Amino acid sequence: YKRRVLQIRLSIFSILLMLGLEGLLFFYLYQFNEIFQGEIHYKISVIFPVVAAILAYLAFRNIQKDELLVRAADRVR
């Protein structure tokens, strides 16, 4: 509760990391498909980093709202 700025930074970092992972995954699968001319079958686990990035974004948004609320309350005092 006391380290909201750190939580915001970590959530942004995790979002970027997960989207980068997803980009690398599709890049490598695309390269593999061109080299071996085979079919690629995507599994459900491919979308897990995207879902995690969406949830991390929702967490980021709510942590930021909380931080703004705390700063507004400090201003009133």
FENGIGI-V792432 format. One record per residue. PSI is psi in whole degrees, -180 to 180 (* if undefined). OMEGA is omega in whole degrees, -180 to 180 (* if undefined). Layout:
psi=(PSI;PSI)
omega=(OMEGA;OMEGA)
This chain:
psi=(-28;-12;59;-36;-40;-40;-40;-46;-42;-36;-39;-44;-43;-36;-48;-39;-44;-39;-35;-40;-44;-40;-44;-38;-48;-36;-48;-38;-37;-43;-40;-39;-40;-37;-47;-4;40;170;142;127;118;141;172;-26;-12;-30;-4;-44;-33;-44;-41;-37;-38;-44;-37;-35;-41;-39;-43;-45;-43;-34;-40;-40;-41;-42;-42;-37;-41;-42;-36;-36;-35;-34;-35;-35;*)
omega=(-175;-177;-177;180;177;178;179;180;180;179;176;179;-179;177;180;180;-179;177;175;176;180;178;177;180;179;177;-180;178;178;178;178;-180;179;-177;-172;179;-180;177;177;178;180;178;-180;-177;179;-177;-179;177;178;178;179;178;177;179;177;177;177;176;178;-179;-179;175;179;176;179;179;178;178;179;179;177;178;177;-180;-178;-178;*)
